Amino acid sequence: MHIRYRFALTGGRVKEFDLSLDPASLALMNPAPEPLPEWTRLGNRRCSICPLNEQDHPHCPIAANLAGVIEEFKDSISFHEAEISILTEAREFRKKAALQEGISGLIGIVMVTSGCPVLDKLRPMVRIHMPFPETIETMYRAISMYLLAQFFVYKRGRQPDWDLKHLVDIYNAVSTVNRDFVKRLKTIKLQDASLNALVSLDCFAAVTVISILDDSLQEIENLFSAYLPAAPQAAPAQRT
């Protein structure tokens, strides 16, 4: 499975990133650049909830796979515009937008396909990649993915989480990784495009958690009126 991100910058410069994913597992197959920079080492500002050990994983898998992207955009300003196109095997997306919008999607794919145990749970969303999403689209896809996962859990005879309680835990953990990874990037010299792209990803995670906790999914619930029978009307009072 292949996804190509292309950034046409002012002055005619073009940056392209071809991602190769295993079609069965969606694991990223691109080799990490060598030699890896020091900031990618697992012990360098490692995430506070990282379950990996340095003996088996001397480098953070996300950092190792993002090293090339970060290097390419180290001098980029987030609000600078670019013609951004994303080519998947099914369709092509195009938008003239701020760099951080395109970088956010690219970083998001790499982060969840690199083998981070925390972010692996979001990997199924890559199968139907949606660049430049609105907040409601991200919520729709995240919740739909999680409920489909619970259906598979149910089919295997285990207890599903229909109330989305553990989805909140997942996205809280995702937010922690996003914030901690920003701290890692701040140990190197770079402009704000990549940093703000990560902040944008964290905002989507936070909105999803808040919407579930506050039970404020009515905008989405209204789309399913055909599945929701109307409440029975109370019988009229009898006259005496």
Buried (B, 14 or more C-beta within 10 A) or exposed (E): BEBBBBBBBEEEEEBEBEBEBEEEEBBBBBEBBEEBBEBBBBEBBBBEEBEBEEEEBBBBBBBBBBBBBBBBBBEBEBEEEBBBBBBBEEEEBEBEBBBBBBBBBBBBBBBBBBBBEBBBBBBBBBEEBBBBBEEBEBBBBBBBBBBEBBEEEEEEEEEBBEEBEBBBEBBEBBBBBBBBBBEBBEEBEBBBBBBBBBBBBBBBBBBBBEBBEEEEBEEBEEEEEEEEEEEEEEEEEEEE
